[in-house]
Amino acid sequence: MTSDTRAVHKNLKWWDILLLTLMIMGYPVIRSVSGFLLRFCRLGDDSYLHDLFGDNRVAVVSTSCLFGLALLYLYLRRYDFSGVKLFLAPEVLFVSIFLFLAAALMTDVYLLVCHTAGGFFHLSALLGRFEGLLAAKPLPAFEMLSFIYAIVCGFTEEIFYLGFCLSVSENKMIPAFIYTQLIRFFSHTDQGVCFALGIALIWGTVFYCFYRFYPKASKRNLLPFCIAHVISSMLGHGILSYLTVL
């Protein structure tokens, strides 16, 4: 009986990342692009989208299973998981809230600019819907299923974006980052081009820069980014509309 002597490796190949994209982000991208084409490009009736993609129970199960399949693939590829760290630390909660607030405030300012530009150039139908952008609104009611779905999405997506996709050699880091931006964009186009760009340019860039350049490589922790993603999934990607309630 012979043992498997293949060495584990930290860097993934481009086809590894492509396969992981199909497994982890294929469902969100298809849902988002379908919604964009039907809703904003007027290619058909979008009323069935909620029935097709709106069941959080199906989404939780399918996302979890596909992420498990991705982990199995990486295990068989002898990927070194030690580079993808999630651990509790005293600063985790503070950093999570800081990341959310910083990105949310920038998103609010960005969407206000998009709203103004969209109205001026008559592009609101394409850029997205901004009615009541800063209108006061209460915190959303807590729903356990939505919370579970937010946790699943927050952890699987940030592990994909910041963990797996950035598992490349240093000279390929910028192309990998640009690729994650494209996937972030296409997974949010159902909410409008402007909003999707904001998610990529603001949230993607803030997360990437903070993850890559703030802590030492040995202390990089994905947990704050996953938690910040969960918060945004529950509350939305802006914060000013909640502050106007006060």
Secondary structure, DSSP 8 states (H G I E B T S, - for coil): --------BS---HHHHHHHIIIIIHHHHHHHHHHHHHHTS--S--TTHHHHH--HHHHHHHHHHHHHHHHHHHHHTTB-GGGS-----TTHHHHHHHHHHHHHHHHHHHHHHHHHHHHHHT-HHHH---TTTT---------HHHHHHHHHHHHHHHIIIIIITT-S-GGGHHHHHHHHHHHHHHTSGGG-HHHHHHIIIIIIHHHHHHHHHSS-GGG--SHHHHHHHHHHHHH-S--HHHHTT-
